[in-house]
């Protein structure tokens, strides 16, 4: 997986695209579910990251649904 995709900005862009909002609307500590993310969208994101080689589980991301926490978890779980 590209390290750029795991930067805060890379994740912000990916999540914004999934939510169909502007990336500037997502702050590092925003609860992504409050911004409109749902379980189906999260499963889509998990699938994309797995295809890129990240070892991540749905439940890992549900627990702390913020951009900053997700970046930390994704960086710690390479394939």
N, C-alpha and C positions, 0 to 999 in steps of 0.2 A: 504494500500500500504506500502510496505517496505520503511522505511526511507532511507535505503541505495540506493534505486533506485532513490531517489530525490537528492542525493549528486551530486556535480559537476562530480565526477568520474563515478557514476552510469549513469547519463544522457549522459556523454561523450561516455561510452561504448554502450549504446542503440542507440545513433545517429550514431556512427561509424558503427555499425552493419547494420543499415538501409542504410547508404551511401556506404557500402562495402569498407571502408577505415580503416586504423589503427587509433585507438583512439588517439594516440600521435600526429596525424595531426590536431586535433581540439583544438584550443586555446579558452580560456574563452570568449574572445571578438571578435572572428571570426564571420563574417556574414555567417550563415549556408547555405544560398542560394548560396553564392559564392563558397562554397565547394561542391555543387552539389545537395543540397536538393531541391526538387520540391514540388508542391502542393499535388501530390499523396502521396509522401513519408511522408509529414507532416500530411496528413489525417490518414495515417497508424499509425504514432506515437501517434496522438491524440486519436485514437481508443484504442491503447494499454494502454495508461495512464488512459482513462476512465474506461476500464475494471478493472484496479487496484484501482479504487475509487477516482481518481482525477477529480475534476470538472474544466475542461479546454475546451476552445473553440478555433477552428482553428484561428479565427481572433485575439485572444489574443496573439498568438505566431507569427503571421505574422508581427505584428507591430515592434517588436524588436527581430529579429532572431539571437540572440547570446545565447550561452550556459549559461552564467551568468544570463541573463535576464530571460531565460526560467526557470532556477532553482528557481529564486525568485518568478515568477508567479505560478509555480506548487506548491511551498510550501505554498503560500497564498490561494490556492484554493482546500483544501481537500474536500472530499465528505461530 
